[in-house]
Amino acid sequence: MTHGNKPIAFREPLPHGSLAPDFRLPSVAGAFYSREQFRGKQGPVLLFLQQASPSSAALLRSIAQLRPEFVERCRAARRG
């Protein structure tokens, strides 16, 4: 992760509901994504996985199956 083209060192996890720090991350397709692009939208989930790893593929399948539950829990949390 970078901030102003300088690497951001690993930090402790942010408390629930905290605003993420500014970031600019490249995608595997060569595009770049920043926190600002997600303002006012559902927040992104960022995963850093080893390419072509069997365990990464299994994790992605599990995440795809859990997505509907995750989305509903996020909506419920916003409703209070």
C-alpha positions, 0 to 999 in steps of 0.5 A: 500500500502506498501513500503519496508513492511512499510505502505504508508500513504494516499497522495494527488492524483498525477499529470497527467502523474506522475510516481506512487510510488513503491507499492506491493499489494496482490490480492484476489488470494494471488499473489502480484503485484508491479509497476515494473511488469507494466513497459513498459506496459499499467498502471494498474487501482487499485480499492479497493472495499468492497467484495460482495457489490451490489454497488461494483458489479454495479461499476464493471459492469460500468467499464467493459462497459467503458473500451473500451473508456478508452483504446482509450482515453489513446492511444490518449493521448500517441499519443499527 
